[in-house]
Amino acid sequence: MECISIFDMLKIGVGPSSSHTLGPWRAAEKWIKELKSLGVFEQVKEVNAHIYGSLALTGKGHATDYAIILGLSGADPEYVPIEDIHASVSSVKEGRTLKLGAEMTIPFDPQTNIIFHRKFLPFHANGIKFEALLNTGQKKSKTYYSIGGGFVVTEERKNARKKVAAFNSFPYPLQKGTELLEFCKTENKSISEIVLENERSLRTDSEIDKELHRIWDTMLECMYTGCHTEGKLPGGLNVKRRAFEMHKNLNGGLPYSNPEEWLMTIRQTEVKFRQILQWVSCFALSVNEVNASLGRVVTAPTNGSAGVIPAVLMYYMVIENHAGNFDHIKQFLLVAGEIGSIFKKGATISAAMGGCQAEIGVSSAMAAGALTELLGGSPEQVLMAAEIAMEHHLGLTCDPIGGLVQIPCIERNSMGAIKAINAAELALGSDPLEAKVPLDKVVQTMWETAKDMSSKYKETSEGGLAVGVFLSDC
């Protein structure tokens, strides 16, 4: 039993990957705190980072080395100026020194102090071991695991007891969809109302609203940035940004100067029927083009799938309900976060463990369920929509070309968003009592599929498109 807040599922961070960038970044921060708690931080004269498994196989393409450098340097992924990232990393590489925790300068050469191992550790596919050599001659080390969505754990899971206690303190502790529906029925509440009550056991209403505003503002700014940035993505594949041209062709030409005004102009733009899906795709692509260029995004539930939920929420705001406001955004994010947590508890949100079904599939299910509640669906229809969305992502592999979160990752966000909208419409037009596959069964099936899937299709770039398409062709 694990206490998972919606703010665990929706984290603000830097791209391109929640498990390969944000996770190692947070692990480095945890390592510094560990050294301080042991009282040896000031004795450190050398730090090494050993990267294992999927982290190693796609680490360079996923900027894992950048994350290690920035995390050890004391930068915060939620607030670090994006425009300073490359200069900060270059300074460490060229100077071969690092200011550990932003406090103490030590020698550090990324070429030798960050070591990539193809070996997989038994506990999880994304392992990272930090070692510190002290001026006393002693060594300290600790191994962390980035388990998807920016979550970082150790094998001994010291905080597990605290998480169980927090879980039991929820007014409505739940692990599965059936439990969620039972609470909705007995309390005569919607899913978002049940989730909000749980969040209130962790935070005040003002804190919840403030954080949800920050999450939505980050999503909106990310879409705005992606739609107004042209050129090619970094990394060597020379992938052209497409959101810029799509937005230019779709935009009605009304004036604006910031993301909020931009949203209002889109609401005023006459959208033809065939343009609806183009707008949704444009929103999704814009987010993941920003993500691919080390921009700031919201894990939803991961960075690689960060475009689905903003795109579907924007669809509601600019197509379904022009009067949509923060209350609707809040409702959407509460439902989406809870559905994501059910998948995390019952399966995985890590592509290194479950393939892309664990990322795009889960994000599509989250968005489908959230949209269904906003459109008036019952709790049963909400979970039906989530099930439909995941059902049609089962078995989706993670096979990024060149280890970059670009091909096919960016396009998959637009496909996941479209499927989410379709799943919501199917659920709204259906009788949940006639559904043949409950959400819990598809969660279980996803996990069984993940365990059966070959490791080469789990974010290793050793199978699928990653080996079927030559880099020279790109």
N, C-alpha and C positions, 0 to 999 in steps of 0.2 A: 504494500500500500504506500503510495507516494503522493505527497502534497505538491500539486502542480498548479501554479497560478497562471492566469492568462498572460501575465507579464513574463512568465518563463517561456511561453510559446511565441510571444511577440517581443523580440529584443531588438534594440537599436544597435547597429554595429557597422563594420566596414566590410566590403566585399573582397574577394568574390565568393567565399565559401564560409558557412557557419561552422562546419566541422573541421575544415582545413585551415581557416584563417582566424575566425573569431574564437574558436575553441582553443587552439594553441596560444593565442594572445592571452586569453583568460588564464590558461594553465601557467604561463610565464608569470603573470601577476600573482597567482596563488603560490608559486615557487618562492618569489621574493618575500611574501608574507610568512611562508614556512621558515625561511632562513632567519627572519626577524624573530619569530616566535621561539626559535631554538637559541636565540642570542648570539648567532654567529655571523650575522649579515656583514658587520664591519671587518670580519676576518677573511672575507672572500677575496681571492686573488685571481680566480679563473672560473668561468662557467662554460659547460658544454651542454648541448641539447642533442639528444639522440632521437631521431624520428623513425617510426616503424610502420610497416604495412602500407595501407592505403595512403596514409599521410606522406610516406616517403615516395610512393610510386607516382603520385600526382602533386606532390608538395610544391615544386617550383611553379607549375602552372596555376596552382591555387594560392600562391603567395604565402605559403607556410613559413618560408624563411623571413619574409617581411614581418609576419605576425610575431615570430620569435624575437626578432630584433626590437620591434616596437614595444612588445610586452615587457621585455627585460629592461627597456629604457624608461618604463614608467608612464608611457602614453596610454590614454583611455580611449578605446575604440568608439565610445559614444560621443566623445567631445573633441578628439584630436582634429585639428584643421586638415581637411582632406588634401588641400593644396600643398601641405608641408610634408606629406608622407614620403614621397620619392627623395626629396632633399635630405630628410632625416636618415633614411636608410643608406643613401649614397655616402653621407658623412661617416657613418659607422664603417661601411665597406672600405672607403678610401683611407680613413684615419686608423682603422684597425683598433679602435677603442670604443667602449660603450659606457655610458653613465648609468650604472645599475640602479634601477628604481629611481632614476632622476636625482640620485644622491651621491654616488661614488663612482669614479672613473676607473675602469679596469681594462686590460688588454682584451680585445675580442675581434677575431677575424672570422667572419661568417663562412669562409671557405674551409676552415679547419675546426671551428667550434660548433658548427651545426653539421651533424653527421646523419646522412640518410641511409637507412637499412631496409632492404627489401623484405626482411624477415617479418612475419606477423606474430605479435604477442598473443597468447592464448585468450586473454580476457576480452579484448576488443580489437577490431581491425585498425583503429586509430590510436596508436600508443606513442607517448612522448616521455622520455626520461631525462630529467635535468640532473646534472652533476655539478657540484661546487667543490673546488680545491681551496682549502683554507691555508692561511699563512702559517698555521701550526703543523701543516703536513697532513691533516685529517681530510677525509672526503665525506661529503654529504650528498645524498641522492634521493630522488623521489620520482615515481612514475605516475603519470596522469593519462586519462583516456578521454578523448573528445568524442562523445557518443551521439553527436548530431544536434543541430539547432543551437549550437553554442553551449550546450551542457557539457560540463567537465566533471569527471569523478575520479576517485582512486579505487583501487581494487578492494580495499578494505571497507569502503563506503562508511566512513566514520559518522557522516551526517544522516545515515539511514534512519536511526532511531528518532532523531529530531523530525525528519520528514514524516514518519509514521504518526508521531504525536501531533504535528501540525495538521495532517490529514484527518485525524480523529477529532480535531477541534473544529473542523468545518461543520456548519449546520447540516449540510447535505454531502457527506463523504461518499464518493462514488468512484468506481473503477470502470464500469461498463455502461453501455447505452441502455440496457434494460433497467439498471438502477436509476439512471437519469430520468427515464420515462416514468418510473414508479414515483419518484419525488414530484415530478410535474403533475401527475394524476392526484396524488394524495394532498398536495398543497394547493392544487388548482392554480399553478403558476406556469408561465412560459419558461423555456430553457434559459433565456437571458436573465430572467428574474431569479432563477435558482442559482445561476453562476454568480450574479451580482451579490447575493446573500453570502456566498462562500468568500468572495473577495473582501466583503466587509469585515470578515473575521481577521483579515490580514492588514487592512488599510482603512482609512476614513473615506467617506464619499468624495471629499475634496481632493484627496490624494489619488483616488482612482480616476476621477475626471481629469486631473492635471496630467497624469501619465498617459491616459488614452488620447488626450489632446496632442501630447508630444509625439505619440506614435503616429497619429493621423497626419500631423503636420510634416513629419519625416517622410511618410508615404507620398503625400501630395507634392512636397518639394522634390522628391526623387523623380516622380513622373514628370514634373515641370522641367527639371534639369535634362532628363533624357529626351524630351520632346524638343528641346531647344539647343541640343548639342549635335553637331555634325562631325564627319570625319570617320576615321577607322579606330577600332578597338586595339589596345596594346596586346602584346603577346606573340606576335609573329605570324598569326593566321591571316592578317589583313582583312578582318571581317568589317564590312562597312556598317556603320550605324544606320538603321532603317527608320527608327521612330521619327527622326527629324523630317524626312521627306514625307512620310505618311501623315504626320501632323500638319505639315505645310499644305498638303493637298486637301485635308479635311477641315482645317480651321476656317471659320467664317470671315476672318480678317478684322474682327472687332479689336479695339485697342485694350491693352492691359500691361501691367508692369511688375506683377508678382504672382505667386501661385494661387492665392485666393481670388484675385481678379480674373486670372486665367480660367479657374473653375466656373466662375459666373459667365464668362464669355462663351464657354462651351455649352452651357445650359441655354444660352440665347441663340445658339447656332441651330439652324434648321437641319436636322439629321434625317437623311433619306434611309429607307429600310435597309438597303444593301450596305449602307455606311456603318450600321450599328456594330457589326462584327469587326469592321475595320478599326473603329474607335477602340473597341475592347482589345484588339491585338496591339494597337498602337500604345495603349496604356501599359500592357504587359511587357512589350518589348522595351519600352523606355526605361522601366525599372531595372531590367536585367542587363541592359547595356550600361547603365550606371554601375550596377553591381560588378560587371566584368572589368570595369576600369578602376577598381578599388574605391568606389564611391560609397556613400553612406546609405544603407537600406535598413529595412525591418525584417528580421527573420520571420517567415510566415509559412511553415514553421522553420524553414531554413533559408539561407541566402540564395541558394540555387533555385528555389521556388518562390522567391520574394515577390514576383510580379503578379501572381494569380489573384491574391486577395485584394490588393489595391485596384487591380483592373476590374474585378467584379463589383467592388464597392463603388468605384467611379461609374460603372454601368448603371447601378441603381440611382446614383445621384444625378446623372446627366440624361438618362434615358427613361427610367421608370418613375422617378419622383423628383421633379425640379424643386420641390419645396423641402427636400430632404435636409436635415440639420444634424447637429452634433448628437442628439438623442438617437437618431437612426444609426449614425456611425458607431456609437457606443454599443447599441444593441447588436449590431453586426459583429463587432470585434469580440464581444463577450461570448457569443455563440461559436464563432470560429475558433477562439482559443480553447473552449471546452472540448470541441470535437477533436482538435489536434491533440489535446492531452489524453483523450481516450485511446487514440492510436499509439501515442508514446507509451502509455501504460501497458497496452495489450500487444504491441508489436515493436515498431521502431520508427524513428524519423531520420535515421542515418542511411545515406546511400551506400556507405561503406559496408553496411550490414544488410541492407535490403534492396539495393538498386534504386532506380529513380522512382519506382512506385512508392517508396518511402518519403520522397520529397514532393514531386509534382502530384502524385496520387493523393497524398494526405492534404496538400494545400488545396487541391480541387474539391476534395470532400469537405474541408473546412469552409470554403467559399460557398459551395452549393447549399450546405445546411444553413449558413448565416443568411444568404439571400432568401431562402425559403421562408424563414421566420419574418423577415422584413416584408415579404409579399403576402403575409397573412396565413402562412402554413401552420398547421398544428405541430406539436412536438414530435408526433409520430411521422409526419411528413418531412420534418427537418432531418431526422435521422435516416429516413428513406432516401432523401436527396443525397446525403453524405455517402450512403451505401452505394447508390447508383454511380456516383462519381468515381469512387474507388474501384468498384467492380470493373470499370472499363479502363483502369490503369494497371490492373494486376499483371505482374510479370515484366513491367517496364524496366529495362536495364539502364544502368548508368555507365556510359561509354564515351566520355568527353575526349574529343580529338585534341591531341597535344597536351592533355592534362589541363586544358583551359575550360573555364565555365562559360563556353561560348557556343560551340556546335556539338550537339543539338540543343544544348541547355536553354538558350534564350528563346528559341521558337517554341520549345515545350511549354513555356509559361503561357504563351498565347493559346496554345491548344488546351492546356489545363483550365484556363479561364472560360473558354468557349464551352467545354464539357461541363463545367460547374453550372453555367447558366442553363444549359440544356437539361442537366440533371434536376435542377430546381423546378423547371417547367414540367418535366415528367412527373415529379413527385406531387406537385400541386394539382395535377390532373388525375391523380390516382387515389385509390382507396388503400391506405396503409395496411388494412386488415387482410388485403389480398396479396401483400408482398411476400415473396417466396424466400428472400434472403435478408435476414436482419443484419443491422450494422455490426453487432458483435461477431457474427459469423464471418463477415468479410474482413474484419480486423484479424481474426484468427487465421483465415485463409491467406491474408497478406503475409503474415509472419511465417506460415508454413512454406509459402512460395519463396520467401526470402532465404529460408534455411536450405531449400532445394537448389537455389540459384547458384551457378558456378561463380567462384570468386572473381573471375576475369570480367564479370559484368557488374561488379560492385565498386565503381569509382577507382579502378586501377589503371584504366587506359590500356588494358591488355586484351580487350575483346571488342566485338561489335564494330561500330563506326570508327573507333579509335585505331583499329588496325586495318579496317577495310578501306579507309581513305588515307592516302599518302599525304604527308604534310606538304610535299612539293606541289600537289594538286591544288592546295589552298593558296 
